[in-house]
Amino acid sequence: MWNARGMKPQAPETRPREEWERLASAAAPEGRAFIGGELLEPRGGRTFEDVSPIDGRVLAHVARCGPEDVDLAVRAAREAFEGGAWRTMDPRDRKRTLLRFAERVRRDLEQLALLETLDVGKPIIDSVRVDVPSAAECIAYYAELADKLYDEIAPTAPGEQALIRREPLGVVAAIVPWNYPLIISTWKLAPALLAGNSVVLKPAEQSPLSAIRLAQLGFEAGLPPGVLNVVPGSGEEAGQALARHADIDMVGFTGSTEVGKLMLRYAGESNLKRVALECGGKSPQVVMPDADLEAAAEGIAWGIYYNSGETCHAGSRVLAHEAIRHDLVEAIARVARTITLGHPLDPGTRMGALIDERHTQRVLGYIESGIAEGARVALGGRRVLQESGGCFLEATILDEVPVGARVAREEIFGPVLTVSGFRDEAEAIRLANDSPYGLAAGVWTTNMNTAHRLTSALRAGTVWVNTYDRSSLATPFGGFKQSGSGRDRSPHALEKYSDLKTIWSAYQ
Ligand code: NAD
């Protein structure tokens, strides 16, 4: 699915930039909340400006939901759950409904791709080829499971029968970030809906547009009213009200580790709702001296610069054996120079804008701090295309980074790769694992023994060997340590959105 290397430039096959720009200027994105099957203005009529990071244009005035709106959405979701129209639906009908939902996402591919690109600044080619198709595929993947899951019967003595049934939790809150708004929303809502829950989705304030449209499409496809609701708004207001709500049974959160910790606090201070967390990362790419350097450079460059480095599992921290570090950095820079930075509506663009001005300043601040701590800028480092009014930053490599430097330890979430050296395998493992995060890791070696030793030793939810960022819905995704708990994707995701009930009966 969202495989950066596999998606690297082929002939652009979408519309030319002028056509996208024409569609963009005609677009009038919906900004209202979606609650109980209806588009609603927020109580009190408060809105916020949703600004495009491409040129600073206001795309829509979006509902700024507060506690009252959240409460309304949770009540609609609870009513739908208790009413049972979705929860007790014949699994084959639930499958058909979700498949229709996926089909509508595919039908509106261009419209959704445009919303995603305008809202978050990612290249239109990626929205068209990766984000929207992946969202549709995710809904269809879980739809297909609806009539293929069986419950269990436990071994018991004769005269007794113990059924172990998987049941929905009730009302699930999905709180998601801005980097892959559609993909991450569907990673949550598709398994949650398949399990029979109702969902209240809170998109990030930077990227509310595709979520609102998604809920409309689900409703059109036949989801009963209240089964899928969207409450746009800020984290502190809508997000917190949702995570603290006493009638939410579970929060599926993706975002920063800092806010992930708040989720656990809110749950503890309210109703002990379950919490599943997909949080930040600082994923190491370990390059051994026997690695195929050209392949490693290709994988590493796309592993950091895809989506401008705004990817939780970006391979942002290269640990290279000193014998090949210099050659590797040069090879990565060569690949990076082929990744076209430009206007996101140009189908030739492979690196677009960062999410907003504040984040751009934060990333630039990290580059400065890396230099101050002794790093050498081997590529990029500058803001560009400023006349556009957008947030564009060059692909950057910081080499010779001291391992204790902030840039080597903290998540930058931008197109900035740090490179540090090591002298032997033991040091590589120690440095790779010396992080509060454990989302992903990469290993580059031509020796299978080395590969096996490293994949066992690295503490990460996914370890790639001689590739990076390859994945599909069939594989679980999530982190060790402070990168989170629980897994998105694959049938394992259902464990988060359901609970086991034992039904023990005696018979004669
Ligand atoms: P964020 O933590 O700031 O926000 C995520 C969501 O939480 C947003 O919807 C936001 O409105 C909400 N939120 C913020 N403060 C809140 C509060 N006090 N109470 C309730 N909700 C609140 O993260 P972001 O800046 O949107 O996204 C970037 C982060 O997400 C990075 O750290 C990245 O690594 C992480 N991420 C992780 C994964 C993963 O699968 N592990 C995937 C994508 C992004």
Residues whose N, C-alpha, C, O or C-beta is under 5 A from the ligand:
A	BS01	NAD	I175 V176 P177 W178 K202 P203 A204 E205 G233 S234 G235 E236 G239 Q240 T254 G255 S256 T257 V259 L262 E278 C279 G280 G281 C312 S483
